[in-house]
Amino acid sequence: MSTANVAILASGGGTTAEAFIRACAAGQVAAEVTLIICNNPDAGVFARVEQLNQELGLHIATELISSKTHPAAEGEAVAQGCQTAAEEAAVLEALQATKFDLVLLLGYMKRVGPSIIKAFGWQPEYSSPYQAQMLNTHPGLLPETIGHYGIHVQEYVLEKGLAYAGQTLHVVSEKYDEGPTVAEHKVPVEPGDTPESLFARVQATEKQYLPIDVEAFLQARTNYLQQNPNPTSSSA
């Protein structure tokens, strides 16, 4: 299997991105991360990638694309948590400038715009998740925790008295958290759990399984493409 070229969208410290990059460097995933796009200038992921490049001899580029670097046009209405039109266009341009086999959302705290979804994500006419090239890791089980993010997922799990938290890897769709599930891993809720303790175990599970699940997705997508040369066709 050839090495897949992967881009990551992130917003925070980049600990999950680091775990995935290290797994790739160790040969656990037939992939190489070559670009990380972040919307937060103060995010720790920038320093983390610089350190990984030095330590592992990598050449991962980083790019800041945000509503500050690409503000809304005069009169443009931008919903909370969404990209501006200029921001969306800049992200799409960066992703299309290089041929990426997969785009991973690892703690990206913005809703991806429709043009990016059209290029890489889930479309209603698709019949297989392997027609898409964009995955998101969600710190909860779906659809139970749809619409929640970060530690707020664990707050919801404890508030509702659910037996399990978890981690889900799913295809990114225009409807939030509604793309096909690729993999999920349950994390039992323990007596005395706080949102912080539960979130820590979910994140540990995410880091453990993400390389395995992405590798499985890439292999399955390769097989799919061999059998269906035109993956964007609705009849594929």
N, C-alpha and C positions, 0 to 999 in steps of 0.2 A: 504494500500500500504506500502510495506517495505521501509526502509530508504536506499536510493541509496548512494553508496560510490563514491565520486567525487575527481578527481585530477585536478589541475589548472596549466597551463603553463602561465607564465607572464614574463615581462621584465622591468617594470617600477615601479611606485609608489604603484600600487595595490589598487587604490581607487575603481575600479569596483569589484575586488576580495573581498574587504572589504564589499561592499554593498551586494554582494551575500552571503558571509559568515554570515553576520548579519541576512539576510532574512532566511537562513537555521536555525540559532540558534533560531529565533523567531517562527519557525514552519510554515513559509510561503512556504517553499519548503521541500518536503519529501526527504531530502538529507543531507549528512554530508561531508564537505571538510576535507580530512585527509592528503593531500600532495599538496605542491606547489613547482614546479620546475621553477627555474629562471636562465637565462643565463647572468645576469648582476650582478656582485658582489656589485655594489654600489646602486642597486635598493632599493627604499624605501619599497618595499613589505616585505622585511625581518623583518624590525623593526615593520612594521604594523601588521604582523602575530604574532610576539612575544607579542605585546600589546593586540591583540585580544585573544590570548591564556590565558593571565593573567586575562583580564577583564571578559571573558565569560566562563572560565574554560574549554577551548578547548585543544586539543592535536594535532594541525596541524603541521606536519613535513615540513621542508623546505630543499631544496637541490639545490646547485649551480652546474649546468652542462652547460659548455660553451666551446667555441673553445680554451679557455685558459686552462681550467681544462682537456680538452680532445682535444689536438691539432691534426692538420692534419698529416697524415703519410708522410714520405719523398716522394716527387714526386706527392702527392695527389693534384689535382686541385679542389678548393672549390669556387664555384660561390658566389658573394657578397650576403649576406643575407641568405645563406644556412648553414646548420649544417655540421660539419666535419663528416666523417664516424664514428669516435670514439664517438663523441658527440651524434650522432643519436642513436648509439648502447646503450650508457649509459642511454639516456632518455627512450628508449624502455625497457631496463632492469628494470629501476625504476618503470615504469608503469605496467610491467608484474609481478613484485615481489608481488604485492597485487592485489586482484580482484577488479578492478574499473568498475563501471557501466557506468561511463561517464567521459570523459576528456574534459575540457573546456579551450579554448585558449582565455585569457582575456588580450589583449595587449601584446601578445607574438610576438616579432619583428623578428622572424626567420621563414624561410620556413621549415615546418616539413618534415623530410625525408621519402622516400617511404616505408621503412620497418615499420615505425610507422603508416603511412596511411593504409598499408595492414592489420595491427593488429586492428586498431580502426576506420579508416575513411571510406570514400566512395569508392566503387569499381564499375567499369563500368558494371559489371553483376548484380549489385543490382537493385531491382525494388522498394524499399521503403527506405526512409531516416531512418526508424527505425531499419534497419539492421546495421547502423553505431553507433558508440559510441563516436564520437569526434565532437564537435561544436566549431565554431569560431564566435565571435562578431565583426562585421565590421562597422566602423563609416560612412557608406554611403549606398545608395541604389544600389542594384546590378541588372543588369550588368553594369549600367551606370558608376559606379566608380571602376570597376574591375582593380586590379593592383596597386591602390593607397592605402596609409595607413596613419593613424594618422591625424594630422591637414592638411596634403597635400590633403586629400579628400575634405576638406572644401575649400581649395584654388582652387581646380579643379572645384567645384560646382559654386563658385563665378566667376571664370574666364569664364566658359561656360554659365553663366547667367541662370542656372537651377532654377526652381521654388522651388524645394524641396531638402533638405539634408535628412539625415535619419540614421537609425540604422538597420542593418540586422543580424539575427542569422542564420547561415548556417552550413551544414555539411562540414567538411574539406575533400577536395579531393586533389589528386596529382597535378591537374591543379589549379593554384592559384585563389581563390575566385570563383570557378565554381561548388562547391558542391551544392546540393539541398537546397533551402531556406526553413527554418523552420518558421521564422516570420520576418516581417519588419514593421518599424514604420516611417512614414514621419514626417519631421520637416520643416515647411515652412521657406523659406528664407525671412528675413525682410529687409526693406529699411535701408541702413546704416550698414548692417552686415559686420563684418570683419571675417577672418578665425577664430580668437580667440573667438568671441562672438557666432558664429555659432557652433563651436566645443563644447563650453560649454553647449549649449542647447542639442546638440546631446548626449553628455556624460550624461546629466541629464536624457534624455529619455532612454538611455541604462540602467542606474542604476534602473530606475523605472520599466522597462518591463522585464529585464533579468530574475529575479526570477519567474515571471509569465510564461514566455515563456519556461524556462527550466523545470518548474514543468509540464507544458502541454506536453512537449516532453517526459519526463520520464513516465508520465501516458500512453501516446500513445504507447511508446516503450514497456511498460509492457503488454499492451493489445495485441500488435503485437506478442510478444514472446509467449504469451499464445496460440495464434492461429497458430504460426509458430515456433515450437520448435528448428528448425535449421536455425537461422537467416542468416548465411553466405552462405547458399545455393542459387544458382542463380535462382532456381525454387521456392524459398520461396515467 
